[in-house]
Amino acid sequence: MLNTVSRAGAALLALALSGCAAIVGHAPAPGQPEADVVARLGRPTHVYQDGDSRLLEYMHGPMGQTTDMARIGPDGRLVSFEQVLTLQKFAQIIPGQTSAEQVLRLVGAPSEIVYYRSAGMNGWNYPYKESGTWDSMMTVYVDSAGMVRRMENGPDPRRMPSDRGRD
């Protein structure tokens, strides 16, 4: 019985990893029609209108640390495909100037939203691999008017070692 459960678990893990590898290993090429991009990557997690372009978001969360964004031009073809959870993209979010809608177009939807009653703001959490090394969490605080008010960057608490069992 245990051996069967172990094999089933291994099979599920292999299936899950193969799905991730398909997206990372075979990024669509600029110029491909939107239908080909969707056929290769699957249905996007969110779609945003950005001027005359459309952004197809592919979140790899909630524990994932990447979000890919495919920009489809007005001609219906792929213009660019990039991983957007980076320090460079987060640096484009300016408290007091950037709206929540702009955040969605820059880095996609958060993996988690936490309401902070004392501050009267929502914290949008984005787990990511800072500088390709550190398991980090960027929190973007959005007020009730939909404006970014502040940001915090730190270690991802979900990936920190537990102190349980230590003397």
ZATIKOL-547055 format. One record per residue (C-alpha): residue in one letter; chain; z, y, x. Coordinates in pm, 1 decimal. Layout:
% residues N
{"A"; "A"; {Z; Y; X}} ...
//
This chain:
% residues 167
{"M"; "A"; {0.0; 0.0; 0.0}} {"L"; "A"; {99.2; 245.7; 274.3}} {"N"; "A"; {-215.7; 161.9; 470.3}} {"T"; "A"; {-429.8; 238.9; 162.4}} {"V"; "A"; {-252.1; 572.5; 112.9}} {"S"; "A"; {-300.7; 658.4; 482.2}} {"R"; "A"; {-671.7; 579.4; 464.2}} {"A"; "A"; {-710.7; 784.7; 145.7}} {"G"; "A"; {-530.2; 1078.2; 309.1}} {"A"; "A"; {-750.3; 1054.8; 617.3}} {"A"; "A"; {-1061.4; 1045.5; 401.0}} {"L"; "A"; {-952.7; 1354.7; 208.5}} {"L"; "A"; {-875.7; 1538.9; 531.9}} {"A"; "A"; {-1215.1; 1448.6; 676.3}} {"L"; "A"; {-1386.6; 1567.6; 358.4}} {"A"; "A"; {-1198.7; 1897.9; 364.0}} {"L"; "A"; {-1276.6; 1956.1; 730.4}} {"S"; "A"; {-1643.8; 1872.5; 684.0}} {"G"; "A"; {-1667.7; 2144.0; 418.2}} {"C"; "A"; {-1522.8; 2399.5; 660.7}} {"A"; "A"; {-1752.3; 2285.4; 938.9}} {"A"; "A"; {-2056.0; 2322.3; 714.6}} {"I"; "A"; {-1980.7; 2688.1; 654.7}} {"V"; "A"; {-1878.6; 2775.8; 1010.2}} {"G"; "A"; {-2132.6; 2559.6; 1191.9}} {"H"; "A"; {-2440.5; 2655.5; 992.5}} {"A"; "A"; {-2426.8; 3022.8; 901.5}} {"P"; "A"; {-2724.8; 3136.7; 697.1}} {"A"; "A"; {-2988.6; 3340.7; 879.7}} {"P"; "A"; {-3084.2; 3697.2; 785.8}} {"G"; "A"; {-3390.4; 3705.4; 563.3}} {"Q"; "A"; {-3299.1; 3397.5; 361.0}} {"P"; "A"; {-3318.2; 3438.0; -17.6}} {"E"; "A"; {-2985.3; 3466.5; -200.9}} {"A"; "A"; {-3053.0; 3134.7; -377.2}} {"D"; "A"; {-3076.2; 2958.5; -38.4}} {"V"; "A"; {-2750.5; 3120.7; 78.4}} {"V"; "A"; {-2569.7; 3004.5; -235.4}} {"A"; "A"; {-2726.4; 2657.7; -210.0}} {"R"; "A"; {-2596.5; 2627.7; 146.8}} {"L"; "A"; {-2250.7; 2785.8; 102.8}} {"G"; "A"; {-2173.4; 2721.0; -262.8}} {"R"; "A"; {-2059.8; 2961.9; -528.2}} {"P"; "A"; {-1893.8; 3272.0; -377.8}} {"T"; "A"; {-1526.2; 3338.5; -451.2}} {"H"; "A"; {-1609.9; 3698.1; -549.1}} {"V"; "A"; {-1921.7; 3914.7; -578.2}} {"Y"; "A"; {-1909.2; 4292.5; -522.6}} {"Q"; "A"; {-2174.8; 4555.4; -583.9}} {"D"; "A"; {-2203.0; 4786.0; -280.4}} {"G"; "A"; {-2465.0; 5054.0; -343.2}} {"D"; "A"; {-2796.3; 4874.8; -380.3}} {"S"; "A"; {-2661.9; 4565.3; -200.0}} {"R"; "A"; {-2444.2; 4281.2; -324.7}} {"L"; "A"; {-2163.2; 4125.5; -123.5}} {"L"; "A"; {-2095.8; 3753.7; -165.3}} {"E"; "A"; {-1741.6; 3672.5; -54.5}} {"Y"; "A"; {-1642.5; 3328.7; 75.3}} {"M"; "A"; {-1262.2; 3311.1; 112.0}} {"H"; "A"; {-1115.2; 3024.3; 309.2}} {"G"; "A"; {-760.2; 3058.7; 179.8}} {"P"; "A"; {-487.7; 3083.6; 79.8}} {"M"; "A"; {-381.7; 2926.3; 411.1}} {"G"; "A"; {-721.4; 2993.9; 566.9}} {"Q"; "A"; {-755.9; 3275.6; 815.5}} {"T"; "A"; {-1116.7; 3374.3; 756.8}} {"T"; "A"; {-1329.8; 3530.6; 488.1}} {"D"; "A"; {-1706.1; 3538.6; 526.6}} {"M"; "A"; {-1910.4; 3812.0; 361.4}} {"A"; "A"; {-2283.3; 3774.8; 295.5}} {"R"; "A"; {-2465.4; 4103.4; 229.7}} {"I"; "A"; {-2766.7; 4059.9; 2.6}} {"G"; "A"; {-3014.7; 4348.9; 11.7}} {"P"; "A"; {-3199.4; 4499.0; -285.3}} {"D"; "A"; {-3487.9; 4259.9; -213.5}} {"G"; "A"; {-3257.5; 3960.8; -281.3}} {"R"; "A"; {-3249.9; 3850.7; 83.1}} {"L"; "A"; {-2960.7; 3808.4; 326.0}} {"V"; "A"; {-2909.0; 4116.8; 542.5}} {"S"; "A"; {-2594.6; 4004.8; 729.2}} {"F"; "A"; {-2327.4; 3735.5; 733.9}} {"E"; "A"; {-1994.4; 3801.0; 901.1}} {"Q"; "A"; {-1631.2; 3696.6; 918.7}} {"V"; "A"; {-1445.4; 4006.9; 798.0}} {"L"; "A"; {-1075.9; 3936.4; 864.3}} {"T"; "A"; {-1070.0; 4112.8; 1200.7}} {"L"; "A"; {-878.1; 4400.5; 1358.1}} {"Q"; "A"; {-1203.9; 4597.7; 1367.0}} {"K"; "A"; {-1248.1; 4570.2; 989.9}} {"F"; "A"; {-879.1; 4638.5; 916.7}} {"A"; "A"; {-905.7; 4952.9; 1133.3}} {"Q"; "A"; {-1158.7; 5091.0; 882.6}} {"I"; "A"; {-887.3; 5095.2; 613.1}} {"I"; "A"; {-722.6; 5438.2; 626.5}} {"P"; "A"; {-402.8; 5493.6; 425.6}} {"G"; "A"; {-438.7; 5787.1; 187.4}} {"Q"; "A"; {-819.7; 5773.5; 206.6}} {"T"; "A"; {-928.0; 5415.8; 131.9}} {"S"; "A"; {-923.2; 5283.5; -224.2}} {"A"; "A"; {-846.7; 4928.0; -329.2}} {"E"; "A"; {-1213.7; 4887.4; -429.5}} {"Q"; "A"; {-1321.2; 4985.4; -78.2}} {"V"; "A"; {-1076.0; 4733.6; 70.2}} {"L"; "A"; {-1237.9; 4458.6; -135.8}} {"R"; "A"; {-1579.9; 4550.3; 4.7}} {"L"; "A"; {-1448.3; 4564.6; 363.1}} {"V"; "A"; {-1227.8; 4254.4; 388.4}} {"G"; "A"; {-1250.3; 4083.8; 50.0}} {"A"; "A"; {-977.3; 3979.4; -187.3}} {"P"; "A"; {-626.3; 3915.7; -56.3}} {"S"; "A"; {-489.2; 3563.5; -33.1}} {"E"; "A"; {-174.7; 3680.2; -208.6}} {"I"; "A"; {-49.2; 3989.3; -392.9}} {"V"; "A"; {321.7; 4069.1; -395.5}} {"Y"; "A"; {466.8; 4348.7; -609.4}} {"Y"; "A"; {738.5; 4558.1; -441.0}} {"R"; "A"; {926.2; 4722.4; -725.7}} {"S"; "A"; {1136.0; 4951.7; -502.0}} {"A"; "A"; {820.3; 5097.2; -345.9}} {"G"; "A"; {614.5; 5075.3; -665.5}} {"M"; "A"; {327.2; 4916.3; -474.1}} {"N"; "A"; {142.6; 4588.0; -442.9}} {"G"; "A"; {123.6; 4427.2; -100.8}} {"W"; "A"; {-213.2; 4261.6; -46.7}} {"N"; "A"; {-166.5; 3986.1; 213.4}} {"Y"; "A"; {-443.8; 3877.1; 447.8}} {"P"; "A"; {-365.8; 3590.1; 687.4}} {"Y"; "A"; {-593.7; 3600.5; 991.2}} {"K"; "A"; {-625.3; 3493.1; 1353.3}} {"E"; "A"; {-556.0; 3814.2; 1545.4}} {"S"; "A"; {-769.7; 3842.5; 1859.0}} {"G"; "A"; {-865.3; 3478.4; 1803.2}} {"T"; "A"; {-515.3; 3372.8; 1913.1}} {"W"; "A"; {-218.4; 3480.7; 1700.2}} {"D"; "A"; {-143.5; 3365.7; 1346.6}} {"S"; "A"; {-102.4; 3707.3; 1186.8}} {"M"; "A"; {-62.7; 3862.9; 843.2}} {"M"; "A"; {-203.6; 4205.0; 756.1}} {"T"; "A"; {-43.4; 4359.1; 449.2}} {"V"; "A"; {-224.0; 4645.1; 276.9}} {"Y"; "A"; {0.8; 4836.8; 35.9}} {"V"; "A"; {-181.4; 4967.6; -272.6}} {"D"; "A"; {-20.1; 5209.6; -520.2}} {"S"; "A"; {-61.9; 5210.3; -899.4}} {"A"; "A"; {-353.9; 5454.6; -871.3}} {"G"; "A"; {-546.3; 5205.5; -655.5}} {"M"; "A"; {-506.5; 5393.7; -325.0}} {"V"; "A"; {-399.7; 5236.6; 4.7}} {"R"; "A"; {-70.8; 5395.8; 111.1}} {"R"; "A"; {21.7; 5198.9; 423.1}} {"M"; "A"; {-45.4; 4885.5; 624.0}} {"E"; "A"; {167.3; 4642.1; 821.2}} {"N"; "A"; {60.9; 4381.3; 1071.8}} {"G"; "A"; {283.5; 4103.1; 1199.5}} {"P"; "A"; {319.8; 3730.1; 1247.5}} {"D"; "A"; {220.6; 3509.8; 954.3}} {"P"; "A"; {560.7; 3387.9; 829.5}} {"R"; "A"; {400.7; 3076.4; 679.0}} {"R"; "A"; {291.2; 2959.7; 1022.9}} {"M"; "A"; {608.5; 3034.2; 1217.5}} {"P"; "A"; {813.2; 2740.3; 1346.5}} {"S"; "A"; {1112.8; 2648.6; 1136.9}} {"D"; "A"; {1464.7; 2678.1; 1278.8}} {"R"; "A"; {1587.5; 2393.8; 1058.2}} {"G"; "A"; {1760.5; 2119.9; 1249.5}} {"R"; "A"; {1833.7; 2330.1; 1558.6}} {"D"; "A"; {2186.3; 2375.3; 1690.1}} 
//
